[in-house]
Amino acid sequence: MKRIPTNIITGFLGAGKTTSILSLLARKPENEKWAILINEFGNVGVDGAILDQQGAIVKEVPGGCMCCVAGLPMSVGINALLAQKPDRLILEPTGLGHPKEMINKMISDTYSNYIDLKATITLVDPRHVSDPLYTDNHNFQDQISLADIVVANKIDECSDYDLLAFEEYVGQIEPKKAVIGQVSQGELELPWLDHERIERQSEHSHHHHHGEDDAPLPGFELAPGQLFVRKENSGQGYHSCGWFFAVEQQFDFSNMFSLLSNINAQRVKAVVNTEQGYYAFNVVNQVVTVNELSLEGFESRIEVIDKDKLPWDELEEILCSLATKK
């Protein structure tokens, strides 16, 4: 079997990983079939629904960071994707995950005959380089340390100071990176995917704890007549709450936009069935980005991640009040 070129694309919450993968898929060679394995901190699988629109083969491993899902669920997902004989495999760990275990898995004897692990690419929002909330976080540090290529994303939203701080921060890390890039809208250069991997070790161990949901979930479905399901997760000092609404539940676009823009959380993302069609909502720092999706008969999914437990019951009441039966 031909060894499949494989890349890990990582980055902290809101760095733009999914947007970058969407950009790569839009520009990939037409004759190639790509596969994507997504790991999400939450349990409702928002990113997979978005990436599935680009014709890639997508598998999801929800419900935890990579150090906990690098076991059986991850292996099942990778094996299922390899069975499709893709021309390239892209792995997207959760923004709260540590990529070291994923790297070790890919270069282990189990996969060395099937996977050709290329460069690990880490996306960084340069505005975070001056924020101790990020720079003091071991995951943030290790994602950059373990990367072969580090890319400043969203440079169109950054000041000159942000970009200089990014260059200085990344430039001090040893060994030197193969590439230190700058992009907007997540437009990674396709040739970066073929850079060879550089072996290196993490400078910090990965410490965290989990709440009730220690084991990752392969997914879940609503029971007949059930209008929504709520699922929470916690670990590494972060909390997530997600809702999965039945396909017959529809939301007013304007009301949903207003609600999501007013949630003061570190990360909010959603795929929502509205009266105008299906839309992906991506919220960072209460700034909402919206993209139309070509979906039919798909359940709405809303996920909120923050350092603090937010008033989930109150938010759930608001969501339910906004939902109407088609």
C-alpha positions as CSV (number, residue, x, y, z in Angstrom):
1,M,0.0,0.0,0.0
2,K,1.2,3.5,-0.8
3,R,2.1,5.5,2.2
4,I,-0.4,8.4,2.5
5,P,1.0,11.9,2.9
6,T,-0.3,13.2,6.3
7,N,-0.3,16.5,8.0
8,I,-1.3,17.6,11.5
9,I,-2.9,21.1,11.5
10,T,-3.1,22.5,15.0
11,G,-3.6,25.7,16.9
12,F,-5.3,27.1,20.0
13,L,-9.0,28.0,20.2
14,G,-10.0,30.4,17.5
15,A,-6.7,30.3,15.5
16,G,-8.6,29.4,12.3
17,K,-7.8,25.7,11.8
18,T,-11.1,24.8,10.2
19,T,-11.1,27.8,7.9
20,S,-7.5,26.9,6.8
21,I,-8.5,23.3,6.0
22,L,-11.5,24.6,4.1
23,S,-9.2,26.9,2.1
24,L,-6.8,23.9,1.4
25,L,-9.7,21.7,0.2
26,A,-10.9,24.5,-2.1
27,R,-7.5,24.6,-3.8
28,K,-6.5,20.9,-3.7
29,P,-5.8,19.1,-7.0
30,E,-9.1,18.1,-8.6
31,N,-8.0,14.5,-9.1
32,E,-7.1,14.0,-5.5
33,K,-9.3,12.6,-2.7
34,W,-8.5,14.0,0.8
35,A,-9.6,12.7,4.2
36,I,-9.9,14.7,7.4
37,L,-9.9,13.4,11.0
38,I,-11.3,16.0,13.4
39,N,-11.0,16.0,17.2
40,E,-13.2,18.4,19.0
41,F,-13.2,19.4,22.7
42,G,-17.0,19.5,22.7
43,N,-19.4,16.6,21.9
44,V,-21.6,17.9,19.1
45,G,-19.3,17.9,16.1
46,V,-19.7,21.3,14.6
47,D,-16.5,21.4,12.5
48,G,-17.2,18.1,10.8
49,A,-20.5,19.3,9.5
50,I,-18.7,22.3,8.0
51,L,-15.8,20.4,6.4
52,D,-18.1,17.7,5.0
53,Q,-19.4,20.4,2.6
54,Q,-16.2,20.4,0.6
55,G,-16.4,16.8,-0.6
56,A,-13.7,15.5,1.7
57,I,-14.0,12.2,3.6
58,V,-14.6,13.3,7.2
59,K,-14.4,11.4,10.5
60,E,-14.9,12.9,13.9
61,V,-13.5,12.0,17.4
62,P,-15.5,14.3,19.7
63,G,-15.4,14.8,23.5
64,G,-11.8,15.4,24.7
65,C,-8.3,16.4,24.0
66,M,-5.9,14.3,22.0
67,C,-4.0,12.8,25.0
68,C,-7.2,11.1,25.9
69,V,-8.5,10.2,22.4
70,A,-5.2,9.0,21.0
71,G,-6.3,5.4,21.8
72,L,-9.1,3.3,20.3
73,P,-11.5,6.0,19.0
74,M,-8.6,7.8,17.1
75,S,-7.4,4.5,15.7
76,V,-10.8,3.5,14.5
77,G,-11.2,6.9,12.8
78,I,-7.8,6.7,11.1
79,N,-8.3,3.1,10.0
80,A,-11.7,4.0,8.5
81,L,-10.2,6.9,6.5
82,L,-7.2,4.9,5.3
83,A,-9.6,2.2,4.0
84,Q,-10.9,4.9,1.6
85,K,-7.4,5.1,0.1
86,P,-7.2,8.9,0.2
87,D,-4.4,10.8,-1.6
88,R,-3.8,12.9,1.6
89,L,-4.8,12.7,5.2
90,I,-5.2,15.8,7.4
91,L,-5.6,15.6,11.2
92,E,-7.1,18.5,13.1
93,P,-6.7,18.1,16.9
94,T,-8.9,20.2,19.3
95,G,-7.5,23.6,20.0
96,L,-7.1,22.5,23.6
97,G,-5.3,19.3,22.6
98,H,-1.6,18.4,22.7
99,P,-0.3,17.1,19.4
100,K,2.6,15.1,20.7
101,E,0.5,11.9,21.3
102,M,-0.9,12.2,17.8
103,I,2.6,12.6,16.3
104,N,3.8,9.5,18.3
105,K,0.8,7.5,17.1
106,M,1.4,8.4,13.4
107,I,5.1,7.4,13.5
108,S,4.6,4.2,15.5
109,D,5.0,0.8,14.1
110,T,1.2,0.5,13.8
111,Y,1.1,3.2,11.1
112,S,4.6,3.6,9.7
113,N,3.9,1.4,6.7
114,Y,0.7,3.3,5.9
115,I,1.3,6.9,6.8
116,D,4.0,9.3,5.6
117,L,3.9,12.0,8.3
118,K,4.8,15.4,6.8
119,A,5.1,18.8,8.5
120,T,3.0,19.6,11.5
121,I,1.5,23.1,10.9
122,T,0.5,25.3,13.8
123,L,-1.7,28.4,13.3
124,V,-1.4,31.3,15.7
125,D,-3.4,34.5,16.1
126,P,-0.6,37.0,16.6
127,R,-2.8,39.1,18.9
128,H,-2.5,36.3,21.5
129,V,1.3,36.3,21.7
130,S,1.2,39.2,24.1
131,D,-1.6,37.7,26.2
132,P,-0.5,35.5,29.2
133,L,-3.8,33.7,29.0
134,Y,-2.3,32.0,26.0
135,T,1.5,32.2,26.4
136,D,1.3,30.8,29.9
137,N,-0.8,27.8,28.7
138,H,1.3,24.7,28.2
139,N,-0.8,23.5,25.3
140,F,-0.3,26.8,23.4
141,Q,3.5,26.6,24.1
142,D,3.7,23.0,23.0
143,Q,1.7,23.4,19.8
144,I,4.2,26.0,18.7
145,S,7.2,24.0,20.0
146,L,6.2,20.8,18.2
147,A,5.4,22.5,14.9
148,D,7.6,22.3,11.8
149,I,5.7,25.3,10.3
150,V,4.2,28.1,12.3
151,V,1.8,30.5,10.6
152,A,0.5,33.8,11.8
153,N,-3.2,33.8,10.7
154,K,-5.6,36.7,10.6
155,I,-2.9,39.2,9.8
156,D,-5.4,41.5,8.2
157,E,-6.8,42.0,11.7
158,C,-3.4,42.5,13.4
159,S,-1.3,45.6,14.2
160,D,2.4,45.9,13.2
161,Y,3.2,45.4,16.9
162,D,1.2,42.1,16.9
163,L,3.2,40.8,13.9
164,L,6.6,41.9,15.4
165,A,5.7,40.2,18.7
166,F,4.8,37.0,16.8
167,E,8.0,37.0,14.8
168,E,10.1,37.5,17.9
169,Y,8.3,34.9,19.9
170,V,8.5,32.1,17.3
171,G,12.0,33.1,16.2
172,Q,13.4,32.3,19.6
173,I,12.2,28.7,19.6
174,E,14.8,26.0,18.9
175,P,15.2,24.1,16.7
176,K,14.3,26.7,14.1
177,K,11.1,26.3,12.1
178,A,11.1,25.2,8.5
179,V,8.7,28.0,7.7
180,I,7.4,31.0,9.7
181,G,4.5,32.3,7.5
182,Q,1.9,35.0,7.6
183,V,-1.6,34.6,6.0
184,S,-5.1,36.0,6.2
185,Q,-8.3,34.0,6.0
186,G,-6.3,30.9,6.8
187,E,-4.9,30.6,3.2
188,L,-2.1,28.2,3.9
189,E,0.2,27.6,0.9
190,L,-0.3,24.1,-0.6
191,P,3.5,23.4,-0.9
192,W,3.8,23.7,2.9
193,L,2.0,20.4,3.2
194,D,4.9,18.5,1.6
195,H,7.6,19.9,3.9
196,E,9.4,17.0,5.8
197,R,8.8,16.5,9.5
198,I,11.5,17.5,11.9
199,E,11.8,15.3,15.0
200,R,11.6,17.2,18.3
201,Q,10.4,16.8,21.8
202,S,7.9,18.8,23.8
203,E,9.4,21.2,26.4
204,H,6.4,20.7,28.7
205,S,4.4,17.8,29.9
206,H,0.6,17.8,29.3
207,H,-1.3,18.2,32.6
208,H,-5.0,18.3,32.8
209,H,-8.1,16.8,34.4
210,H,-11.5,15.8,33.1
211,G,-15.0,16.2,34.4
212,E,-17.7,13.6,34.0
213,D,-17.0,12.8,30.4
214,D,-13.6,11.1,30.6
215,A,-14.3,8.9,27.6
216,P,-14.8,10.4,24.2
217,L,-18.1,9.8,22.5
218,P,-18.4,8.5,18.9
219,G,-21.5,10.6,18.5
220,F,-25.1,10.4,19.5
221,E,-28.6,10.7,18.0
222,L,-31.8,12.2,19.2
223,A,-34.5,9.8,20.2
224,P,-37.8,9.9,18.3
225,G,-39.7,13.0,19.3
226,Q,-36.8,14.4,21.2
227,L,-36.2,18.1,20.3
228,F,-32.7,18.6,21.6
229,V,-29.8,17.1,23.5
230,R,-27.3,19.0,25.7
231,K,-23.8,17.7,26.4
232,E,-21.1,19.2,28.6
233,N,-17.4,18.5,28.9
234,S,-14.5,19.9,31.0
235,G,-10.8,19.6,31.1
236,Q,-7.5,21.6,31.1
237,G,-9.3,24.5,32.9
238,Y,-11.9,24.9,30.2
239,H,-15.6,24.0,30.0
240,S,-17.8,23.4,27.0
241,C,-21.6,23.0,26.6
242,G,-23.2,22.0,23.3
243,W,-26.7,21.5,22.0
244,F,-27.9,19.3,19.2
245,F,-31.4,20.3,17.9
246,A,-33.6,18.1,15.9
247,V,-33.9,18.7,12.2
248,E,-37.5,19.9,12.4
249,Q,-36.3,22.7,14.7
250,Q,-35.7,26.0,12.9
251,F,-34.1,29.2,14.1
252,D,-34.6,32.8,13.0
253,F,-31.3,33.9,11.4
254,S,-31.3,37.5,12.9
255,N,-32.2,36.3,16.4
256,M,-29.5,33.6,16.3
257,F,-26.9,36.1,15.0
258,S,-27.8,38.5,17.8
259,L,-27.6,35.8,20.5
260,L,-24.3,34.4,19.4
261,S,-22.7,37.8,19.2
262,N,-23.7,38.5,22.7
263,I,-22.3,35.4,24.3
264,N,-19.1,36.5,26.1
265,A,-17.1,33.2,25.8
266,Q,-13.7,32.4,24.4
267,R,-15.2,30.3,21.6
268,V,-18.6,29.9,20.1
269,K,-19.4,27.9,16.9
270,A,-22.6,26.6,15.4
271,V,-24.2,25.0,12.4
272,V,-27.8,26.2,12.4
273,N,-31.0,25.5,10.4
274,T,-32.6,28.9,9.8
275,E,-35.5,30.2,7.8
276,Q,-32.9,31.4,5.2
277,G,-31.2,28.0,5.0
278,Y,-28.2,26.4,6.8
279,Y,-25.4,28.6,8.1
280,A,-22.2,28.1,9.9
281,F,-21.6,30.7,12.7
282,N,-18.0,31.2,14.0
283,V,-17.6,33.6,16.9
284,V,-14.2,34.8,18.3
285,N,-14.2,37.7,20.8
286,Q,-17.9,38.3,20.1
287,V,-17.2,38.9,16.4
288,V,-19.4,36.7,14.3
289,T,-18.4,35.2,10.9
290,V,-21.2,33.6,8.9
291,N,-21.0,31.2,5.9
292,E,-23.9,29.6,4.0
293,L,-23.9,25.8,3.8
294,S,-25.5,23.5,1.3
295,L,-27.2,21.2,3.8
296,E,-30.5,19.5,3.9
297,G,-32.1,17.5,6.7
298,F,-29.3,18.3,9.1
299,E,-29.6,18.9,12.8
300,S,-28.5,22.2,14.3
301,R,-25.5,22.2,16.5
302,I,-24.3,24.9,18.9
303,E,-21.1,24.8,21.0
304,V,-19.8,27.2,23.6
305,I,-16.3,26.9,25.2
306,D,-14.9,29.1,28.0
307,K,-12.6,29.2,31.0
308,D,-15.6,29.5,33.3
309,K,-18.8,27.6,33.5
310,L,-21.4,29.9,32.0
311,P,-25.2,30.0,32.9
312,W,-25.9,27.0,30.6
313,D,-29.5,26.6,31.8
314,E,-30.3,30.3,31.0
315,L,-28.7,29.9,27.5
316,E,-30.6,26.7,26.9
317,E,-33.9,28.5,27.7
318,I,-33.1,31.2,25.2
319,L,-32.2,28.7,22.5
320,C,-35.4,26.8,23.1
321,S,-37.4,30.0,22.9
322,L,-35.8,30.8,19.6
323,A,-36.5,27.4,18.0
324,T,-39.7,26.8,16.1
325,K,-41.1,23.7,14.4
326,K,-41.0,23.8,10.7
